[in-house]
Amino acid sequence: MDKNQLCNKIRTLYPDIGECGIDVDVDYDDANDRWTVNLKKDKKQLKTFLEPGDADLCMEGKQCVSLGIEINQLRDSLDRRPL
């Protein structure tokens, strides 16, 4: 899987997030051996690490619950964060 595939999957789960590379950005962090998801809204930005295997399971169509919970928590935290 590449970052664009994962980014597009996140946008499929949460179409209100926006465009890949603008409102949501995904990168693989070799040092932590995990995918990172960066969300931006207005002047606010937050990042989370996906648990190992969560992205793979979702991309394989097996289970997106864990990935969905992570993204939803990140989105909610971003909404509550002051400018």
mmCIF file of the N, C-alpha and C atoms, coordinates in Angstrom:
data_MODEL
# 
_entry.id   MODEL 
# 
loop_
_atom_site.group_PDB 
_atom_site.id 
_atom_site.type_symbol 
_atom_site.label_atom_id 
_atom_site.label_alt_id 
_atom_site.label_comp_id 
_atom_site.label_asym_id 
_atom_site.label_entity_id 
_atom_site.label_seq_id 
_atom_site.pdbx_PDB_ins_code 
_atom_site.Cartn_x 
_atom_site.Cartn_y 
_atom_site.Cartn_z 
_atom_site.occupancy 
_atom_site.B_iso_or_equiv 
_atom_site.pdbx_formal_charge 
_atom_site.auth_seq_id 
_atom_site.auth_comp_id 
_atom_site.auth_asym_id 
_atom_site.auth_atom_id 
_atom_site.pdbx_PDB_model_num 
ATOM 1   N N  . MET A 1 1  ? 0.847   -1.170 0.000  1.00 0.00 ? 1  MET A N  1 
ATOM 2   C CA . MET A 1 1  ? 0.000   0.000  0.000  1.00 0.00 ? 1  MET A CA 1 
ATOM 3   C C  . MET A 1 1  ? 0.892   1.232  0.000  1.00 0.00 ? 1  MET A C  1 
ATOM 4   N N  . ASP A 1 2  ? 0.431   2.277  -0.668 1.00 0.00 ? 2  ASP A N  1 
ATOM 5   C CA . ASP A 1 2  ? 1.174   3.529  -0.618 1.00 0.00 ? 2  ASP A CA 1 
ATOM 6   C C  . ASP A 1 2  ? 0.331   4.589  0.085  1.00 0.00 ? 2  ASP A C  1 
ATOM 7   N N  . LYS A 1 3  ? 0.938   5.725  0.342  1.00 0.00 ? 3  LYS A N  1 
ATOM 8   C CA . LYS A 1 3  ? 0.273   6.750  1.131  1.00 0.00 ? 3  LYS A CA 1 
ATOM 9   C C  . LYS A 1 3  ? -0.974  7.306  0.463  1.00 0.00 ? 3  LYS A C  1 
ATOM 10  N N  . ASN A 1 4  ? -0.993  7.361  -0.864 1.00 0.00 ? 4  ASN A N  1 
ATOM 11  C CA . ASN A 1 4  ? -2.176  7.863  -1.557 1.00 0.00 ? 4  ASN A CA 1 
ATOM 12  C C  . ASN A 1 4  ? -3.353  6.910  -1.413 1.00 0.00 ? 4  ASN A C  1 
ATOM 13  N N  . GLN A 1 5  ? -3.096  5.615  -1.429 1.00 0.00 ? 5  GLN A N  1 
ATOM 14  C CA . GLN A 1 5  ? -4.163  4.634  -1.244 1.00 0.00 ? 5  GLN A CA 1 
ATOM 15  C C  . GLN A 1 5  ? -4.770  4.762  0.147  1.00 0.00 ? 5  GLN A C  1 
ATOM 16  N N  . LEU A 1 6  ? -3.907  4.879  1.159  1.00 0.00 ? 6  LEU A N  1 
ATOM 17  C CA . LEU A 1 6  ? -4.394  5.018  2.530  1.00 0.00 ? 6  LEU A CA 1 
ATOM 18  C C  . LEU A 1 6  ? -5.131  6.343  2.705  1.00 0.00 ? 6  LEU A C  1 
ATOM 19  N N  . CYS A 1 7  ? -4.604  7.391  2.156  1.00 0.00 ? 7  CYS A N  1 
ATOM 20  C CA . CYS A 1 7  ? -5.247  8.700  2.230  1.00 0.00 ? 7  CYS A CA 1 
ATOM 21  C C  . CYS A 1 7  ? -6.635  8.654  1.598  1.00 0.00 ? 7  CYS A C  1 
ATOM 22  N N  . ASN A 1 8  ? -6.738  8.042  0.442  1.00 0.00 ? 8  ASN A N  1 
ATOM 23  C CA . ASN A 1 8  ? -8.033  7.930  -0.231 1.00 0.00 ? 8  ASN A CA 1 
ATOM 24  C C  . ASN A 1 8  ? -9.003  7.058  0.551  1.00 0.00 ? 8  ASN A C  1 
ATOM 25  N N  . LYS A 1 9  ? -8.506  6.034  1.219  1.00 0.00 ? 9  LYS A N  1 
ATOM 26  C CA . LYS A 1 9  ? -9.364  5.187  2.050  1.00 0.00 ? 9  LYS A CA 1 
ATOM 27  C C  . LYS A 1 9  ? -9.933  5.998  3.214  1.00 0.00 ? 9  LYS A C  1 
ATOM 28  N N  . ILE A 1 10 ? -9.096  6.822  3.827  1.00 0.00 ? 10 ILE A N  1 
ATOM 29  C CA . ILE A 1 10 ? -9.552  7.683  4.921  1.00 0.00 ? 10 ILE A CA 1 
ATOM 30  C C  . ILE A 1 10 ? -10.622 8.640  4.410  1.00 0.00 ? 10 ILE A C  1 
ATOM 31  N N  . ARG A 1 11 ? -10.411 9.205  3.239  1.00 0.00 ? 11 ARG A N  1 
ATOM 32  C CA . ARG A 1 11 ? -11.405 10.115 2.661  1.00 0.00 ? 11 ARG A CA 1 
ATOM 33  C C  . ARG A 1 11 ? -12.699 9.382  2.331  1.00 0.00 ? 11 ARG A C  1 
ATOM 34  N N  . THR A 1 12 ? -12.605 8.111  1.978  1.00 0.00 ? 12 THR A N  1 
ATOM 35  C CA . THR A 1 12 ? -13.810 7.315  1.725  1.00 0.00 ? 12 THR A CA 1 
ATOM 36  C C  . THR A 1 12 ? -14.601 7.130  3.019  1.00 0.00 ? 12 THR A C  1 
ATOM 37  N N  . LEU A 1 13 ? -13.897 6.873  4.119  1.00 0.00 ? 13 LEU A N  1 
ATOM 38  C CA . LEU A 1 13 ? -14.548 6.703  5.419  1.00 0.00 ? 13 LEU A CA 1 
ATOM 39  C C  . LEU A 1 13 ? -15.088 8.025  5.948  1.00 0.00 ? 13 LEU A C  1 
ATOM 40  N N  . TYR A 1 14 ? -14.380 9.115  5.697  1.00 0.00 ? 14 TYR A N  1 
ATOM 41  C CA . TYR A 1 14 ? -14.740 10.445 6.199  1.00 0.00 ? 14 TYR A CA 1 
ATOM 42  C C  . TYR A 1 14 ? -14.681 11.465 5.058  1.00 0.00 ? 14 TYR A C  1 
ATOM 43  N N  . PRO A 1 15 ? -15.698 11.502 4.206  1.00 0.00 ? 15 PRO A N  1 
ATOM 44  C CA . PRO A 1 15 ? -15.672 12.398 3.043  1.00 0.00 ? 15 PRO A CA 1 
ATOM 45  C C  . PRO A 1 15 ? -15.635 13.884 3.408  1.00 0.00 ? 15 PRO A C  1 
ATOM 46  N N  . ASP A 1 16 ? -15.963 14.231 4.632  1.00 0.00 ? 16 ASP A N  1 
ATOM 47  C CA . ASP A 1 16 ? -15.932 15.633 5.046  1.00 0.00 ? 16 ASP A CA 1 
ATOM 48  C C  . ASP A 1 16 ? -14.528 16.133 5.363  1.00 0.00 ? 16 ASP A C  1 
ATOM 49  N N  . ILE A 1 17 ? -13.555 15.244 5.400  1.00 0.00 ? 17 ILE A N  1 
ATOM 50  C CA . ILE A 1 17 ? -12.193 15.643 5.775  1.00 0.00 ? 17 ILE A CA 1 
ATOM 51  C C  . ILE A 1 17 ? -11.562 16.539 4.711  1.00 0.00 ? 17 ILE A C  1 
ATOM 52  N N  . GLY A 1 18 ? -11.676 16.225 3.462  1.00 0.00 ? 18 GLY A N  1 
ATOM 53  C CA . GLY A 1 18 ? -11.115 17.090 2.432  1.00 0.00 ? 18 GLY A CA 1 
ATOM 54  C C  . GLY A 1 18 ? -10.150 16.372 1.523  1.00 0.00 ? 18 GLY A C  1 
ATOM 55  N N  . GLU A 1 19 ? -9.259  17.142 0.930  1.00 0.00 ? 19 GLU A N  1 
ATOM 56  C CA . GLU A 1 19 ? -8.375  16.616 -0.102 1.00 0.00 ? 19 GLU A CA 1 
ATOM 57  C C  . GLU A 1 19 ? -7.081  16.058 0.469  1.00 0.00 ? 19 GLU A C  1 
ATOM 58  N N  . CYS A 1 20 ? -6.605  14.977 -0.147 1.00 0.00 ? 20 CYS A N  1 
ATOM 59  C CA . CYS A 1 20 ? -5.320  14.399 0.229  1.00 0.00 ? 20 CYS A CA 1 
ATOM 60  C C  . CYS A 1 20 ? -4.212  15.412 -0.044 1.00 0.00 ? 20 CYS A C  1 
ATOM 61  N N  . GLY A 1 21 ? -3.297  15.522 0.874  1.00 0.00 ? 21 GLY A N  1 
ATOM 62  C CA . GLY A 1 21 ? -2.183  16.448 0.723  1.00 0.00 ? 21 GLY A CA 1 
ATOM 63  C C  . GLY A 1 21 ? -2.513  17.868 1.142  1.00 0.00 ? 21 GLY A C  1 
ATOM 64  N N  . ILE A 1 22 ? -3.787  18.167 1.372  1.00 0.00 ? 22 ILE A N  1 
ATOM 65  C CA . ILE A 1 22 ? -4.184  19.510 1.791  1.00 0.00 ? 22 ILE A CA 1 
ATOM 66  C C  . ILE A 1 22 ? -4.780  19.451 3.190  1.00 0.00 ? 22 ILE A C  1 
ATOM 67  N N  . ASP A 1 23 ? -5.929  18.787 3.339  1.00 0.00 ? 23 ASP A N  1 
ATOM 68  C CA . ASP A 1 23 ? -6.585  18.679 4.641  1.00 0.00 ? 23 ASP A CA 1 
ATOM 69  C C  . ASP A 1 23 ? -6.160  17.428 5.395  1.00 0.00 ? 23 ASP A C  1 
ATOM 70  N N  . VAL A 1 24 ? -5.793  16.403 4.676  1.00 0.00 ? 24 VAL A N  1 
ATOM 71  C CA . VAL A 1 24 ? -5.313  15.170 5.298  1.00 0.00 ? 24 VAL A CA 1 
ATOM 72  C C  . VAL A 1 24 ? -4.057  14.733 4.552  1.00 0.00 ? 24 VAL A C  1 
ATOM 73  N N  . ASP A 1 25 ? -3.058  14.333 5.314  1.00 0.00 ? 25 ASP A N  1 
ATOM 74  C CA . ASP A 1 25 ? -1.819  13.866 4.711  1.00 0.00 ? 25 ASP A CA 1 
ATOM 75  C C  . ASP A 1 25 ? -1.372  12.621 5.463  1.00 0.00 ? 25 ASP A C  1 
ATOM 76  N N  . VAL A 1 26 ? -0.883  11.664 4.736  1.00 0.00 ? 26 VAL A N  1 
ATOM 77  C CA . VAL A 1 26 ? -0.474  10.384 5.298  1.00 0.00 ? 26 VAL A CA 1 
ATOM 78  C C  . VAL A 1 26 ? 0.969   10.110 4.898  1.00 0.00 ? 26 VAL A C  1 
ATOM 79  N N  . ASP A 1 27 ? 1.776   9.686  5.851  1.00 0.00 ? 27 ASP A N  1 
ATOM 80  C CA . ASP A 1 27 ? 3.166   9.323  5.586  1.00 0.00 ? 27 ASP A CA 1 
ATOM 81  C C  . ASP A 1 27 ? 3.528   8.120  6.440  1.00 0.00 ? 27 ASP A C  1 
ATOM 82  N N  . TYR A 1 28 ? 4.511   7.359  5.960  1.00 0.00 ? 28 TYR A N  1 
ATOM 83  C CA . TYR A 1 28 ? 5.014   6.247  6.756  1.00 0.00 ? 28 TYR A CA 1 
ATOM 84  C C  . TYR A 1 28 ? 6.222   6.726  7.535  1.00 0.00 ? 28 TYR A C  1 
ATOM 85  N N  . ASP A 1 29 ? 6.197   6.525  8.834  1.00 0.00 ? 29 ASP A N  1 
ATOM 86  C CA . ASP A 1 29 ? 7.283   6.924  9.718  1.00 0.00 ? 29 ASP A CA 1 
ATOM 87  C C  . ASP A 1 29 ? 8.151   5.699  9.982  1.00 0.00 ? 29 ASP A C  1 
ATOM 88  N N  . ASP A 1 30 ? 9.291   5.630  9.298  1.00 0.00 ? 30 ASP A N  1 
ATOM 89  C CA . ASP A 1 30 ? 10.183  4.477  9.431  1.00 0.00 ? 30 ASP A CA 1 
ATOM 90  C C  . ASP A 1 30 ? 10.726  4.329  10.847 1.00 0.00 ? 30 ASP A C  1 
ATOM 91  N N  . ALA A 1 31 ? 10.990  5.437  11.514 1.00 0.00 ? 31 ALA A N  1 
ATOM 92  C CA . ALA A 1 31 ? 11.560  5.394  12.860 1.00 0.00 ? 31 ALA A CA 1 
ATOM 93  C C  . ALA A 1 31 ? 10.594  4.734  13.852 1.00 0.00 ? 31 ALA A C  1 
ATOM 94  N N  . ASN A 1 32 ? 9.289   4.969  13.667 1.00 0.00 ? 32 ASN A N  1 
ATOM 95  C CA . ASN A 1 32 ? 8.283   4.395  14.564 1.00 0.00 ? 32 ASN A CA 1 
ATOM 96  C C  . ASN A 1 32 ? 7.588   3.183  13.965 1.00 0.00 ? 32 ASN A C  1 
ATOM 97  N N  . ASP A 1 33 ? 7.909   2.858  12.715 1.00 0.00 ? 33 ASP A N  1 
ATOM 98  C CA . ASP A 1 33 ? 7.317   1.716  12.017 1.00 0.00 ? 33 ASP A CA 1 
ATOM 99  C C  . ASP A 1 33 ? 5.785   1.783  12.034 1.00 0.00 ? 33 ASP A C  1 
ATOM 100 N N  . ARG A 1 34 ? 5.270   2.986  11.732 1.00 0.00 ? 34 ARG A N  1 
ATOM 101 C CA . ARG A 1 34 ? 3.824   3.220  11.733 1.00 0.00 ? 34 ARG A CA 1 
ATOM 102 C C  . ARG A 1 34 ? 3.465   4.275  10.696 1.00 0.00 ? 34 ARG A C  1 
ATOM 103 N N  . TRP A 1 35 ? 2.203   4.259  10.309 1.00 0.00 ? 35 TRP A N  1 
ATOM 104 C CA . TRP A 1 35 ? 1.664   5.315  9.465  1.00 0.00 ? 35 TRP A CA 1 
ATOM 105 C C  . TRP A 1 35 ? 1.290   6.492  10.343 1.00 0.00 ? 35 TRP A C  1 
ATOM 106 N N  . THR A 1 36 ? 1.559   7.708  9.869  1.00 0.00 ? 36 THR A N  1 
ATOM 107 C CA . THR A 1 36 ? 1.101   8.914  10.548 1.00 0.00 ? 36 THR A CA 1 
ATOM 108 C C  . THR A 1 36 ? 0.022   9.566  9.704  1.00 0.00 ? 36 THR A C  1 
ATOM 109 N N  . VAL A 1 37 ? -0.963  10.113 10.372 1.00 0.00 ? 37 VAL A N  1 
ATOM 110 C CA . VAL A 1 37 ? -2.036  10.837 9.700  1.00 0.00 ? 37 VAL A CA 1 
ATOM 111 C C  . VAL A 1 37 ? -2.041  12.251 10.257 1.00 0.00 ? 37 VAL A C  1 
ATOM 112 N N  . ASN A 1 38 ? -1.935  13.225 9.372  1.00 0.00 ? 38 ASN A N  1 
ATOM 113 C CA . ASN A 1 38 ? -1.973  14.635 9.736  1.00 0.00 ? 38 ASN A CA 1 
ATOM 114 C C  . ASN A 1 38 ? -3.278  15.230 9.233  1.00 0.00 ? 38 ASN A C  1 
ATOM 115 N N  . LEU A 1 39 ? -4.035  15.847 10.128 1.00 0.00 ? 39 LEU A N  1 
ATOM 116 C CA . LEU A 1 39 ? -5.258  16.539 9.749  1.00 0.00 ? 39 LEU A CA 1 
ATOM 117 C C  . LEU A 1 39 ? -5.055  18.030 9.936  1.00 0.00 ? 39 LEU A C  1 
ATOM 118 N N  . LYS A 1 40 ? -5.565  18.804 8.974  1.00 0.00 ? 40 LYS A N  1 
ATOM 119 C CA . LYS A 1 40 ? -5.480  20.259 9.042  1.00 0.00 ? 40 LYS A CA 1 
ATOM 120 C C  . LYS A 1 40 ? -6.879  20.821 8.839  1.00 0.00 ? 40 LYS A C  1 
ATOM 121 N N  . LYS A 1 41 ? -7.183  21.859 9.609  1.00 0.00 ? 41 LYS A N  1 
ATOM 122 C CA . LYS A 1 41 ? -8.447  22.566 9.444  1.00 0.00 ? 41 LYS A CA 1 
ATOM 123 C C  . LYS A 1 41 ? -8.203  24.007 9.850  1.00 0.00 ? 41 LYS A C  1 
ATOM 124 N N  . ASP A 1 42 ? -8.454  24.923 8.927  1.00 0.00 ? 42 ASP A N  1 
ATOM 125 C CA . ASP A 1 42 ? -8.156  26.329 9.144  1.00 0.00 ? 42 ASP A CA 1 
ATOM 126 C C  . ASP A 1 42 ? -6.674  26.449 9.501  1.00 0.00 ? 42 ASP A C  1 
ATOM 127 N N  . LYS A 1 43 ? -6.357  26.974 10.665 1.00 0.00 ? 43 LYS A N  1 
ATOM 128 C CA . LYS A 1 43 ? -4.946  27.114 11.064 1.00 0.00 ? 43 LYS A CA 1 
ATOM 129 C C  . LYS A 1 43 ? -4.539  26.056 12.074 1.00 0.00 ? 43 LYS A C  1 
ATOM 130 N N  . LYS A 1 44 ? -5.400  25.075 12.286 1.00 0.00 ? 44 LYS A N  1 
ATOM 131 C CA . LYS A 1 44 ? -5.126  24.028 13.263 1.00 0.00 ? 44 LYS A CA 1 
ATOM 132 C C  . LYS A 1 44 ? -4.611  22.768 12.562 1.00 0.00 ? 44 LYS A C  1 
ATOM 133 N N  . GLN A 1 45 ? -3.739  22.046 13.253 1.00 0.00 ? 45 GLN A N  1 
ATOM 134 C CA . GLN A 1 45 ? -3.188  20.818 12.696 1.00 0.00 ? 45 GLN A CA 1 
ATOM 135 C C  . GLN A 1 45 ? -2.863  19.851 13.835 1.00 0.00 ? 45 GLN A C  1 
ATOM 136 N N  . LEU A 1 46 ? -3.217  18.585 13.635 1.00 0.00 ? 46 LEU A N  1 
ATOM 137 C CA . LEU A 1 46 ? -2.888  17.530 14.588 1.00 0.00 ? 46 LEU A CA 1 
ATOM 138 C C  . LEU A 1 46 ? -2.409  16.301 13.835 1.00 0.00 ? 46 LEU A C  1 
ATOM 139 N N  . LYS A 1 47 ? -1.642  15.466 14.541 1.00 0.00 ? 47 LYS A N  1 
ATOM 140 C CA . LYS A 1 47 ? -1.092  14.253 13.943 1.00 0.00 ? 47 LYS A CA 1 
ATOM 141 C C  . LYS A 1 47 ? -1.335  13.086 14.884 1.00 0.00 ? 47 LYS A C  1 
ATOM 142 N N  . THR A 1 48 ? -1.560  11.907 14.304 1.00 0.00 ? 48 THR A N  1 
ATOM 143 C CA . THR A 1 48 ? -1.666  10.680 15.094 1.00 0.00 ? 48 THR A CA 1 
ATOM 144 C C  . THR A 1 48 ? -0.917  9.569  14.381 1.00 0.00 ? 48 THR A C  1 
ATOM 145 N N  . PHE A 1 49 ? -0.524  8.582  15.157 1.00 0.00 ? 49 PHE A N  1 
ATOM 146 C CA . PHE A 1 49 ? 0.085   7.378  14.604 1.00 0.00 ? 49 PHE A CA 1 
ATOM 147 C C  . PHE A 1 49 ? -0.968  6.283  14.580 1.00 0.00 ? 49 PHE A C  1 
ATOM 148 N N  . LEU A 1 50 ? -1.053  5.563  13.483 1.00 0.00 ? 50 LEU A N  1 
ATOM 149 C CA . LEU A 1 50 ? -1.950  4.419  13.406 1.00 0.00 ? 50 LEU A CA 1 
ATOM 150 C C  . LEU A 1 50 ? -1.253  3.200  13.996 1.00 0.00 ? 50 LEU A C  1 
ATOM 151 N N  . GLU A 1 51 ? -1.995  2.409  14.723 1.00 0.00 ? 51 GLU A N  1 
ATOM 152 C CA . GLU A 1 51 ? -1.436  1.197  15.302 1.00 0.00 ? 51 GLU A CA 1 
ATOM 153 C C  . GLU A 1 51 ? -0.985  0.245  14.185 1.00 0.00 ? 51 GLU A C  1 
ATOM 154 N N  . PRO A 1 52 ? 0.113   -0.488 14.420 1.00 0.00 ? 52 PRO A N  1 
ATOM 155 C CA . PRO A 1 52 ? 0.575   -1.420 13.383 1.00 0.00 ? 52 PRO A CA 1 
ATOM 156 C C  . PRO A 1 52 ? -0.527  -2.390 12.976 1.00 0.00 ? 52 PRO A C  1 
ATOM 157 N N  . GLY A 1 53 ? -0.695  -2.551 11.701 1.00 0.00 ? 53 GLY A N  1 
ATOM 158 C CA . GLY A 1 53 ? -1.675  -3.501 11.177 1.00 0.00 ? 53 GLY A CA 1 
ATOM 159 C C  . GLY A 1 53 ? -3.055  -2.921 10.943 1.00 0.00 ? 53 GLY A C  1 
ATOM 160 N N  . ASP A 1 54 ? -3.433  -1.833 11.643 1.00 0.00 ? 54 ASP A N  1 
ATOM 161 C CA . ASP A 1 54 ? -4.769  -1.266 11.464 1.00 0.00 ? 54 ASP A CA 1 
ATOM 162 C C  . ASP A 1 54 ? -4.994  -0.792 10.031 1.00 0.00 ? 54 ASP A C  1 
ATOM 163 N N  . ALA A 1 55 ? -4.006  -0.109 9.484  1.00 0.00 ? 55 ALA A N  1 
ATOM 164 C CA . ALA A 1 55 ? -4.138  0.377  8.107  1.00 0.00 ? 55 ALA A CA 1 
ATOM 165 C C  . ALA A 1 55 ? -4.208  -0.804 7.133  1.00 0.00 ? 55 ALA A C  1 
ATOM 166 N N  . ASP A 1 56 ? -3.395  -1.822 7.359  1.00 0.00 ? 56 ASP A N  1 
ATOM 167 C CA . ASP A 1 56 ? -3.393  -2.992 6.475  1.00 0.00 ? 56 ASP A CA 1 
ATOM 168 C C  . ASP A 1 56 ? -4.743  -3.697 6.482  1.00 0.00 ? 56 ASP A C  1 
ATOM 169 N N  . LEU A 1 57 ? -5.304  -3.917 7.673  1.00 0.00 ? 57 LEU A N  1 
ATOM 170 C CA . LEU A 1 57 ? -6.600  -4.594 7.773  1.00 0.00 ? 57 LEU A CA 1 
ATOM 171 C C  . LEU A 1 57 ? -7.695  -3.812 7.049  1.00 0.00 ? 57 LEU A C  1 
ATOM 172 N N  . CYS A 1 58 ? -7.656  -2.505 7.194  1.00 0.00 ? 58 CYS A N  1 
ATOM 173 C CA . CYS A 1 58 ? -8.670  -1.686 6.546  1.00 0.00 ? 58 CYS A CA 1 
ATOM 174 C C  . CYS A 1 58 ? -8.502  -1.709 5.025  1.00 0.00 ? 58 CYS A C  1 
ATOM 175 N N  . MET A 1 59 ? -7.283  -1.589 4.561  1.00 0.00 ? 59 MET A N  1 
ATOM 176 C CA . MET A 1 59 ? -7.036  -1.590 3.118  1.00 0.00 ? 59 MET A CA 1 
ATOM 177 C C  . MET A 1 59 ? -7.404  -2.929 2.498  1.00 0.00 ? 59 MET A C  1 
ATOM 178 N N  . GLU A 1 60 ? -7.292  -4.007 3.267  1.00 0.00 ? 60 GLU A N  1 
ATOM 179 C CA . GLU A 1 60 ? -7.662  -5.335 2.769  1.00 0.00 ? 60 GLU A CA 1 
ATOM 180 C C  . GLU A 1 60 ? -9.172  -5.569 2.841  1.00 0.00 ? 60 GLU A C  1 
ATOM 181 N N  . GLY A 1 61 ? -9.915  -4.594 3.373  1.00 0.00 ? 61 GLY A N  1 
ATOM 182 C CA . GLY A 1 61 ? -11.362 -4.713 3.464  1.00 0.00 ? 61 GLY A CA 1 
ATOM 183 C C  . GLY A 1 61 ? -11.829 -5.624 4.586  1.00 0.00 ? 61 GLY A C  1 
ATOM 184 N N  . LYS A 1 62 ? -10.951 -5.899 5.537  1.00 0.00 ? 62 LYS A N  1 
ATOM 185 C CA . LYS A 1 62 ? -11.284 -6.821 6.620  1.00 0.00 ? 62 LYS A CA 1 
ATOM 186 C C  . LYS A 1 62 ? -11.871 -6.101 7.828  1.00 0.00 ? 62 LYS A C  1 
ATOM 187 N N  . GLN A 1 63 ? -11.255 -4.987 8.236  1.00 0.00 ? 63 GLN A N  1 
ATOM 188 C CA . GLN A 1 63 ? -11.736 -4.271 9.407  1.00 0.00 ? 63 GLN A CA 1 
ATOM 189 C C  . GLN A 1 63 ? -11.216 -2.840 9.382  1.00 0.00 ? 63 GLN A C  1 
ATOM 190 N N  . CYS A 1 64 ? -12.145 -1.900 9.386  1.00 0.00 ? 64 CYS A N  1 
ATOM 191 C CA . CYS A 1 64 ? -11.762 -0.490 9.416  1.00 0.00 ? 64 CYS A CA 1 
ATOM 192 C C  . CYS A 1 64 ? -12.160 0.184  10.724 1.00 0.00 ? 64 CYS A C  1 
ATOM 193 N N  . VAL A 1 65 ? -12.638 -0.589 11.688 1.00 0.00 ? 65 VAL A N  1 
ATOM 194 C CA . VAL A 1 65 ? -13.121 -0.012 12.942 1.00 0.00 ? 65 VAL A CA 1 
ATOM 195 C C  . VAL A 1 65 ? -11.998 0.719  13.673 1.00 0.00 ? 65 VAL A C  1 
ATOM 196 N N  . SER A 1 66 ? -10.862 0.087  13.869 1.00 0.00 ? 66 SER A N  1 
ATOM 197 C CA . SER A 1 66 ? -9.763  0.694  14.618 1.00 0.00 ? 66 SER A CA 1 
ATOM 198 C C  . SER A 1 66 ? -9.250  1.948  13.926 1.00 0.00 ? 66 SER A C  1 
ATOM 199 N N  . LEU A 1 67 ? -9.046  1.864  12.622 1.00 0.00 ? 67 LEU A N  1 
ATOM 200 C CA . LEU A 1 67 ? -8.583  3.020  11.865 1.00 0.00 ? 67 LEU A CA 1 
ATOM 201 C C  . LEU A 1 67 ? -9.627  4.128  11.944 1.00 0.00 ? 67 LEU A C  1 
ATOM 202 N N  . GLY A 1 68 ? -10.888 3.777  11.819 1.00 0.00 ? 68 GLY A N  1 
ATOM 203 C CA . GLY A 1 68 ? -11.967 4.753  11.890 1.00 0.00 ? 68 GLY A CA 1 
ATOM 204 C C  . GLY A 1 68 ? -12.026 5.452  13.236 1.00 0.00 ? 68 GLY A C  1 
ATOM 205 N N  . ILE A 1 69 ? -11.829 4.702  14.310 1.00 0.00 ? 69 ILE A N  1 
ATOM 206 C CA . ILE A 1 69 ? -11.837 5.294  15.649 1.00 0.00 ? 69 ILE A CA 1 
ATOM 207 C C  . ILE A 1 69 ? -10.687 6.280  15.799 1.00 0.00 ? 69 ILE A C  1 
ATOM 208 N N  . GLU A 1 70 ? -9.503  5.901  15.336 1.00 0.00 ? 70 GLU A N  1 
ATOM 209 C CA . GLU A 1 70 ? -8.339  6.787  15.419 1.00 0.00 ? 70 GLU A CA 1 
ATOM 210 C C  . GLU A 1 70 ? -8.586  8.096  14.671 1.00 0.00 ? 70 GLU A C  1 
ATOM 211 N N  . ILE A 1 71 ? -9.093  8.000  13.447 1.00 0.00 ? 71 ILE A N  1 
ATOM 212 C CA . ILE A 1 71 ? -9.329  9.192  12.633 1.00 0.00 ? 71 ILE A CA 1 
ATOM 213 C C  . ILE A 1 71 ? -10.436 10.038 13.251 1.00 0.00 ? 71 ILE A C  1 
ATOM 214 N N  . ASN A 1 72 ? -11.484 9.397  13.737 1.00 0.00 ? 72 ASN A N  1 
ATOM 215 C CA . ASN A 1 72 ? -12.584 10.127 14.354 1.00 0.00 ? 72 ASN A CA 1 
ATOM 216 C C  . ASN A 1 72 ? -12.114 10.877 15.604 1.00 0.00 ? 72 ASN A C  1 
ATOM 217 N N  . GLN A 1 73 ? -11.301 10.240 16.433 1.00 0.00 ? 73 GLN A N  1 
ATOM 218 C CA . GLN A 1 73 ? -10.766 10.914 17.622 1.00 0.00 ? 73 GLN A CA 1 
ATOM 219 C C  . GLN A 1 73 ? -9.871  12.091 17.235 1.00 0.00 ? 73 GLN A C  1 
ATOM 220 N N  . LEU A 1 74 ? -9.066  11.899 16.202 1.00 0.00 ? 74 LEU A N  1 
ATOM 221 C CA . LEU A 1 74 ? -8.198  12.970 15.736 1.00 0.00 ? 74 LEU A CA 1 
ATOM 222 C C  . LEU A 1 74 ? -9.029  14.138 15.227 1.00 0.00 ? 74 LEU A C  1 
ATOM 223 N N  . ARG A 1 75 ? -10.056 13.847 14.447 1.00 0.00 ? 75 ARG A N  1 
ATOM 224 C CA . ARG A 1 75 ? -10.929 14.890 13.901 1.00 0.00 ? 75 ARG A CA 1 
ATOM 225 C C  . ARG A 1 75 ? -11.644 15.639 15.030 1.00 0.00 ? 75 ARG A C  1 
ATOM 226 N N  . ASP A 1 76 ? -12.155 14.913 16.026 1.00 0.00 ? 76 ASP A N  1 
ATOM 227 C CA . ASP A 1 76 ? -12.833 15.550 17.151 1.00 0.00 ? 76 ASP A CA 1 
ATOM 228 C C  . ASP A 1 76 ? -11.872 16.425 17.955 1.00 0.00 ? 76 ASP A C  1 
ATOM 229 N N  . SER A 1 77 ? -10.652 15.944 18.167 1.00 0.00 ? 77 SER A N  1 
ATOM 230 C CA . SER A 1 77 ? -9.644  16.723 18.889 1.00 0.00 ? 77 SER A CA 1 
ATOM 231 C C  . SER A 1 77 ? -9.298  17.998 18.138 1.00 0.00 ? 77 SER A C  1 
ATOM 232 N N  . LEU A 1 78 ? -9.219  17.908 16.827 1.00 0.00 ? 78 LEU A N  1 
ATOM 233 C CA . LEU A 1 78 ? -8.921  19.069 16.004 1.00 0.00 ? 78 LEU A CA 1 
ATOM 234 C C  . LEU A 1 78 ? -10.056 20.087 16.088 1.00 0.00 ? 78 LEU A C  1 
ATOM 235 N N  . ASP A 1 79 ? -11.299 19.613 16.060 1.00 0.00 ? 79 ASP A N  1 
ATOM 236 C CA . ASP A 1 79 ? -12.456 20.502 16.158 1.00 0.00 ? 79 ASP A CA 1 
ATOM 237 C C  . ASP A 1 79 ? -12.495 21.228 17.494 1.00 0.00 ? 79 ASP A C  1 
ATOM 238 N N  . ARG A 1 80 ? -12.098 20.562 18.568 1.00 0.00 ? 80 ARG A N  1 
ATOM 239 C CA . ARG A 1 80 ? -12.134 21.167 19.908 1.00 0.00 ? 80 ARG A CA 1 
ATOM 240 C C  . ARG A 1 80 ? -10.931 22.054 20.199 1.00 0.00 ? 80 ARG A C  1 
ATOM 241 N N  . ARG A 1 81 ? -9.893  21.914 19.400 1.00 0.00 ? 81 ARG A N  1 
ATOM 242 C CA . ARG A 1 81 ? -8.655  22.675 19.654 1.00 0.00 ? 81 ARG A CA 1 
ATOM 243 C C  . ARG A 1 81 ? -8.847  24.148 19.304 1.00 0.00 ? 81 ARG A C  1 
ATOM 244 N N  . PRO A 1 82 ? -8.466  25.048 20.222 1.00 0.00 ? 82 PRO A N  1 
ATOM 245 C CA . PRO A 1 82 ? -8.590  26.483 19.909 1.00 0.00 ? 82 PRO A CA 1 
ATOM 246 C C  . PRO A 1 82 ? -7.570  26.903 18.851 1.00 0.00 ? 82 PRO A C  1 
ATOM 247 N N  . LEU A 1 83 ? -7.886  27.985 18.161 1.00 0.00 ? 83 LEU A N  1 
ATOM 248 C CA . LEU A 1 83 ? -6.955  28.507 17.150 1.00 0.00 ? 83 LEU A CA 1 
ATOM 249 C C  . LEU A 1 83 ? -5.718  28.967 17.780 1.00 0.00 ? 83 LEU A C  1 
# 
